[in-house]
Every structure is written in structure tokens, then in C-alpha cells.
Amino acid sequence: MRPFATTVNQELSDVLKSRLRMYLVLPGSVDGTESVNENTIKAVNYLTSGKAVGNAEIIYYPDETRS
């Protein structure tokens, strides 16, 4: 999925000169633990709020610890 998301964002930016971005939100964590629904909702709200415009993350794991 990551290569697809990266390709879509590159095409949107380079070819179409668009400021739109596509994000892939995967509930849970990389170690396979159960996801917390509230964290997924917070992630989607963050990505749609406009605060993530300059963020280079393509794949976002809501339940992962951020430093």
C-alpha cells in the first residue's frame, strides 16, 4: 500500500500540480496489538484538519507512540 500511496501523492503534486494529498490510515500498530477506535478517529480528524499539510507521512499508524 505504501508504494501506491506514494505514487498517488507524487502524481497529484508533480503531474497535476495539486495540493491534495492522500493518506493511508491503518488502525492498530505495527506489532499487531488491538487498535483503539478513538485513536483512529483522532488520526482522521488530524489529517483532515489542515494541520497535516506539510507532513510527509504517507502511512499513519494511530496507535503508535509519537516522539
Secondary structure per residue as TSV (DSSP state, phi and psi in degrees):
chain	resnum	aa	ss	phi	psi
A	1	M	-	360.0	-34.4
A	2	R	H	-61.3	-44.8
A	3	P	H	-60.0	-36.9
A	4	F	H	-64.0	-48.3
A	5	A	H	-61.9	-40.8
A	6	T	H	-64.7	-44.0
A	7	T	H	-63.3	-44.2
A	8	V	H	-59.9	-46.4
A	9	N	H	-65.3	-37.4
A	10	Q	H	-66.0	-42.9
A	11	E	I	-63.8	-43.1
A	12	L	I	-59.1	-43.8
A	13	S	I	-76.3	-55.9
A	14	D	I	-76.7	-44.9
A	15	V	I	-85.4	-46.7
A	16	L	T	-94.4	-5.4
A	17	K	-	54.5	38.1
A	18	S	-	-96.8	151.0
A	19	R	-	-97.0	2.3
A	20	L	-	-69.7	148.0
A	21	R	-	-133.3	150.1
A	22	M	-	-109.7	134.9
A	23	Y	-	-119.7	145.0
A	24	L	E	-107.9	113.9
A	25	V	E	-105.0	118.0
A	26	L	-	-110.3	115.3
A	27	P	S	-66.8	148.2
A	28	G	S	97.9	-161.5
A	29	S	-	-133.7	170.9
A	30	V	T	-69.6	-17.4
A	31	D	T	-93.7	5.0
A	32	G	-	86.5	9.4
A	33	T	-	-72.2	159.9
A	34	E	-	-61.3	143.4
A	35	S	-	-84.8	158.3
A	36	V	-	-106.4	116.6
A	37	N	H	-55.7	-36.9
A	38	E	H	-62.6	-35.1
A	39	N	H	-67.8	-36.4
A	40	T	H	-66.4	-42.5
A	41	I	H	-62.8	-42.6
A	42	K	H	-62.0	-39.8
A	43	A	H	-63.7	-45.9
A	44	V	H	-64.3	-42.1
A	45	N	H	-61.5	-40.8
A	46	Y	H	-63.1	-46.4
A	47	L	H	-68.0	-28.9
A	48	T	H	-93.3	-4.5
A	49	S	T	-80.1	-14.9
A	50	G	T	96.5	-11.7
A	51	K	T	-72.2	-19.3
A	52	A	T	-93.9	9.4
A	53	V	T	-55.6	-44.8
A	54	G	T	-89.8	5.0
A	55	N	-	-79.6	130.8
A	56	A	-	-89.0	-2.7
A	57	E	-	-68.1	131.6
A	58	I	S	-99.3	-45.3
A	59	I	E	-106.0	129.5
A	60	Y	E	-123.0	120.6
A	61	Y	-	-102.1	101.9
A	62	P	T	-58.6	-30.0
A	63	D	T	-92.8	5.5
A	64	E	S	-83.9	145.4
A	65	T	-	-72.6	133.0
A	66	R	-	-105.7	136.4
A	67	S	-	-119.2	360.0
